[in-house]
Every structure is written in structure tokens, then in C-alpha cells.
Amino acid sequence: MARDTVSIVGSSTVYPFATVVAERFGRNTSFPTPKIESTGSGGGLKLFCQGVGTQHPDITNASRRMKQSEFELCKSNGVKDITEVQIGYDGLVVANSVKGPDLDISLRDLYLAMAKDVPNPNGTEELVPNPYKTWKDVNPALPNVKIEVVGPPPTSGTRDSFNELGVEGGCKTFPWLKAMKDQDKNKYKSVCRSIREDGHYIEAGENDNLIVQKLESSPTILGVFGFSFLDQNRSIVKAVKIKGVSPNMETVGSGEYPMARSMYFYVKKAHVGVIPGIQEYVKEFTNDRAWGDEGYLADKGLIPSPKNERMKWADNAKSLNSMTGKEFE
């Protein structure tokens, strides 16, 4: 069955940006407005990699880079030519209600509060199931309230980033755990990125609005989502400082804020020229009027990449250069 509308899936963090581009694109060109579904980064890449043909999506959005395993899955299903475009930066935010306390936590605090297994509190170099019930248990300087963090499910790129930048970031502060990375990489990953499953971390589905609602109704709960979402909801939620640094355009863009990440979309080259409007949509997204410093996406909370990076990626998008696999080295 032929279709004349660009089909886009993927990240719930990139979704608001892609939607604005799609709406403008539909308004200002003769092409129909692309259809965008928020499936999560992992879910989107799974759909994208299922094959070539009009029943499969043309573009997928991701709040993290594609993994090598996803690239291989794509290849094995005949999706061989994929163009990668980095669209800008986002900070991963831990937030609470504006009615809650002002908090400042370290990555180590986050790891000790969230990990499935943690170093034995008696100081020995062994892992035990996470015994911490309150933030005060983790760090005496923090409030004596139950650890409750609402965040995304495993299919989410935001969850991947939280595990990697937040939880693993804190895990690495223990030298003996950091040393494990060279000895047994798989064990290190499973130790440093596994979230506890005893009710202290609550999955909210691919729905950032739901997280904000939960924080609004419970001032002691913390939530995890992208900076752009914090930016749109500042009357309800505020950011928790990480190591004394608040997430904002400057600290995320410079990397001073410890949980900054890149966002991407991926284009299925085999669909270009078959489904009308793919190249034109990509051109609109990678135009400075959209993703530039003064662009309309910055108004939505996108943190633009530096100009030289934007030029490089816009070039890549225009030429539809294919990924080679070297990106993962």
C-alpha cells in the first residue's frame, strides 16, 4: 500500500521538537504533515529496523545514539543505508515539585539511591541488595523522606541515559567498581546500570506529562525527564542540582552539567524518493531557523549544538551519508 505521508516514530523527548517541525513543514509546503508517534527511543529503533517498505517508518527519533546491536538488527532486516543526524543537546533532569525542598545531590547519591545492588555500607568491597530506604540513609545531609523516583521504562532513551549518566556516573566514583570495567565489561554494566525493583523506582510509561502530574501531587517524590520538559513546566516543577550545578541552556550546552546528552534522528535512505517529503522535512529540521541559536526549536527548550557541529550534521543530512558502523568504535 502506497502512502504519501512521512512516518516518524521514536523518542518521547524528541517528539515535541519533531512535532513543531512537522507542523511548520505541513503548513509551509505542499507536502502533508508527517505522522509522528511517540514510542520511546528503543521502541522506535525496533520498528525502524524491521525492514524496508511503506509499512515501516521512514525516520526514528532518539534521545541517545543508536546502539551497535540496533545497527546490526537493521542490517539483518535489509535496512542497510541509514543517515544519522544529531539535532542538539538535552539535559537529563531530576526534578521535584516547586512545593518540595531545594535539593542538591551528587551522582554517588543517585547511584546509592537507585541501584539494584550497592557496596556494603560496612565499607567492604562487596555488593549487597540496596538497603537504603530514605534519602537520609544515603547521605545524612539529605531529607529524611522515602526514596521515591518516578521515571521512564526500559524502552526509553531517557531511561538509558539515566542509567548511564546518572547511576553509572555515581557507580564509577567507587574505584573498585570502576576497575571492574576493564576486567569484566558486562558485569560492570550490569552492576552499574541496574535499577532497583523494590518499589523505590516507579515506571511511568513513555509519558512525561504523567511524571509531572505525580510530582505535583506528591512534593517528596522526584521525577526523571528531559530538560526541555522541565523548561515547559517551570510553574509546577524545579530541577534538583547535581553536584551543585543546575541544568540550563549554558550548563547543558557546555557539558558543565553532569547529565547532558545528544539527541538524534535516523533516516531510512531506501524510502527517500519513494515516500514524498522525507528530504524536505529533514532539510527543514536542519535549517538554522529551526535548530539554530535563535531558532524556533530553542523556544521549545532544545539546546542547540555549536555552529560548526550544526554545519557538519546539516551537510551529512543533505548528502544522506550512510552510517558505516565505525560510529560505534
N, C-alpha and C positions, 0 to 999 in steps of 0.2 A: 504494500500500500504506500503510495507516494505521500509525502507531506511537504507543506511549503512553509512550515514554521520551525525556527531553530529550537531544538530541545536541549535544555540545560538542567543538570542535576548537581547535587553535592552539598558542600558546607553550609551550615546554618549561619555561620559567622560572615561568610562572603555573600550570602543570599541578599541582604539589604542593599549592598553595593551593586550587585548584578541586576537587581530589580530596577533600580534607578536608571542604570544604563539601558536596560531593555525597554523601559517605558519611553525614554527620550528617543531611542532608536526607532521605536514603533511610531512615535509622533512625527519625527522629522524626516523619515524616509518612506519609500513606497513599500517597504517590507512589513509583514505582520510583526507584532510584538512577540519576541521569543517567549516560550513557555518555560518557566523555571520552577523546579521542585526542590524543596529543602530536605535532603536525605541524610545529611551528615557526610563528612569527607570520605570516610571508609565506605559507606553505603554507596556514595556517588561513584567512586572509582570502581567498585564491584560492578555496577550497572554499565558504566562506560566501557569496561574491559570485556563485556560479554560478547562483543562482536561488532562487525561492520554491517550496516544495513539500516533502513529507515526505522526499524522497530527499536533501535538502540540510540542512546543520546549522542549528541554532537560534541558537547562541551561538558566538562565537570569542574566544579569549583572545589578548592581545598584550602583549609586553614593550616595546612602543613604540606611539606613536599611529598610527592608520590614516593612510595617505598619500592625498593627493588623487587619485592615479591609481587607487587601490583603491576609493575612494568612487565615482569615475566608472564603474569596471568594474561595481560593484554596481548602480548606477543603470541602466546599459545592459542589465543582465540582469533588470531588474524588481525588484531589491531596493532599494526606494526609502525605506522607513522603517526607519532604524537608530538604536537608542539607544546612546549611548556612556556607559560608566561607568568612571571612574578609580578603581582599587581601593587604591592606596597606592604606596609607593616601593620601589625596589630599587637597590642599588649595583652597578655593573659592576666585577667584581673581576679583577685579575691576581694569580695565586697560584702558589706553588711548594710542594714537599714540605716538611714540618716538618724533614726531614733536610737540606734545602738552606740556602743562606746567607740572612740577613735582607737584603732589598733595598729600596731607596728610589729610585724613578725619576721623572723628570719626564714630562709629556706630550710634550715635544720628543724625549726619548729614545725614547719609544714610537713616535712618528712615524718617526724615523730608522731604527729597527729593523724596522718593519713595512711602510712604504710601498713601492709598486712603483718609483716614481721619487722621488728626493730632490735637494735642492740640491747642486750640485757642491761636494765637500769643499774645493776650492781657493778657495771664497768668492765665486765669480762667481754672478750671478743667472741661472743656467740649471739645468735639471733633467737628471739623469743616472740610468740604471738603478741601483738600490740596490747600492752596492758593499760594504756592511757585512756582515761575516761573524760577528763576535763582539760581545758587549755592550761590551767594552773599546774596540772600534773606534768605537762610537757615543759613548761617554763614558769617558774614562780612569779615572774613579772606579769604574766597574763591573767585575765579574769578567771574566777572560779566558776565557769559555766561549762556545761556539757559540750563536748566536741560534736558539732553537727555541721556538715558541709554538704550543700546541695550542688550537684554538678551534672555534667553530661554523661551519657552512656558510652560503652567501649567503641561503638561505631563512629564516634565523633572525633574530628581532628582536634577539637578543643581539649578533649579528654587525653588524647595522645600528647598534646603539648603540656598539659597539666602534669601528666606522669613524668615527662622527660625534663621539662624546665623547672617544675616545682619540686616534685617528690624526689626525682633522681638528683636534682640540684642540691637538695638537702642531704641526701644519702652520701654523696661524694665528699661531704665535709668530714666524714669519718675515714681517716687514712686507710684503715684495714679493709673497709668496704670498697674504697676507690681502687685499692691494689687488686681487688678481685677482677676488675675489668680486664687486666692483662692476662690473668691466669685462666679465667673461665667466663668469657663474654656473655654466654647465655644465662649462666647462673647469676651474674652481676645484674643483667637486665631484669630477670625475674625478681630478684631481691629488691632492686632499687625502683622498680616501676609498678609493683603490685599494690593495689589499693585494698585496704581492709574491707571485709564484707560482714561486719558485725553490727551494722546499723548506724555507724558514725558518719559514713558517706552515703548520701541518698541520691540515687539517679533520677534525673528529671526528664528523661527523654530528650529528643532533639528540639527542645523548646525553651529558649532563653527567657521568654516572657513569663513562663511558669516559675522560673527561678526567682525572678524579680518579685512576683506576687508572694512567693513563700517568704522572702526576706522582709517584705513589707509587713506581713502578718506576724513574723517572729523576729524581734530585734537581736536575739542571741545567735541566730543561725548565720553562717557565712555561705556565700554562693560563688561559683566559678563561671566566668564567661569572658567574652572578648571586650577589649577597651571600648570599641565602637558602641557596644551595647550599654556600657556604663555612661558613655557620653550622652546617649539619648534618654537616660533615665536618672539624671542627677538630682531630680527633686525627691526621688524615692530611695536611692542607694548611694553609698560613697565607697571609695576604694580603701582597702587595708594597705598600709605602707609595707613594702617588702624591703627589709634591711634599711629602713629609713627613707626609702625613695617612693614617691607617689608616681603612679603611671600618668603621664600626659604626653601630648604630641612630641615635646622635646626629649623627654627621658626615654620614651619608647623608640623614637627615631634614631637617637644616638646610641642606644644599647645600654645606657646607664641603668635603666630599669631592668632587673634581672630576668623578667619573664616576657621578653619581646620575641616575636616570631614573624616569619614572612608568610604571605598569602599568595595563592596561585590559582590559575585555571589551566586546563588542558584541553587542547583541540584535537579532534579526530580528523586527520588530514584527508582520509578517504571520503569523508562526507562533504568536503569543500567542493563546490561546483555541482553537487548533487542536490543538496538542500540549499535553497537560496538564502543569502543574507549572513552566512557564517562569517565570512571575511570582513564584511562591512560592520557587523556587530563588534568583532574583535578590534577593528580599526577605531570605532567609537570609544571603546573601553580604554585603549592605549593612547588616546589623544590627551594632550596636556589639559584641555578644557575639562576632561573628566578626572584623570588621576594625578594631575599636576598639583603644585603647591597651593594654587588658588582655584583648583578645580572643584566641580560640584560634588565630587565624592569626599573631598576633605570636609565639606559641610556635614557630611553624614558620619564623620568620625574615622575615615580612612587616613592612615598616616603615610603620606607619600614617600616613595623611595627617592634617594638623591637623584638629581637630574641626569648624571652620567649613567646611572643604573636604568633609569626610565628609558633613555635613548637606546640602550643596548637591548632591553626587553621589547621595546616597540619595534625595533629592527627585526628581532627574532620572530615576532608575531607577524610582521608584514611579509617576511620571507617564508613563513611557515616551516622553519627549520625543524627537522625531526630530532627527537632525543636519541642518543646513541647508547645509553647505558653507562657512559663514563660519568654521568652526573652523580652516580652513587658511590664513586671511589673516594 
